[in-house]
Amino acid sequence: MSSSAGRITDIGHAAYACFDLDASLRFYALLGLHEAFRLNRDDGSPWLVYVHVAGDRFLEFFTDGPAPDGERPRTSYMHLCLVVDDLVAVVEDLRGKGVTIDVEPKRGVDTNLQAWIT
């Protein structure tokens, strides 16, 4: 990306499906990493739980659990969040390079401005 188009400045978080939230939080606490905040569903149950790593970096756990058929997926990795200095400029630069923008820039439930690519 050209310098006028915006640039990646950091990693925000890595996101994972979490099949046992309490066990996961206990494990990461052993590593010295603790829950920073969570977003709940309308019924009050946890939806996203963020564990603080350092600075502005987090692990994000989606608490959806196993697949409907009871089988766990082979991996729990969901996505990687990259921080940029100018999201709209980065999206336009990527689009100009032929990258498909899956979700155009918008405010997410967590109030962060975000866009999604695969």
Secondary structure, DSSP 8 states (H G I E B T S, - for coil): --GGG--EEEEEEEEEE-S-HHHHHHHHHHTT-EEEEEEE-TTS-EEEEEEEEETTEEEEEE---S-TTS---S--EEEEEEEES-HHHHHHHHHHTT---SEEEEE-TTS-EEEE--
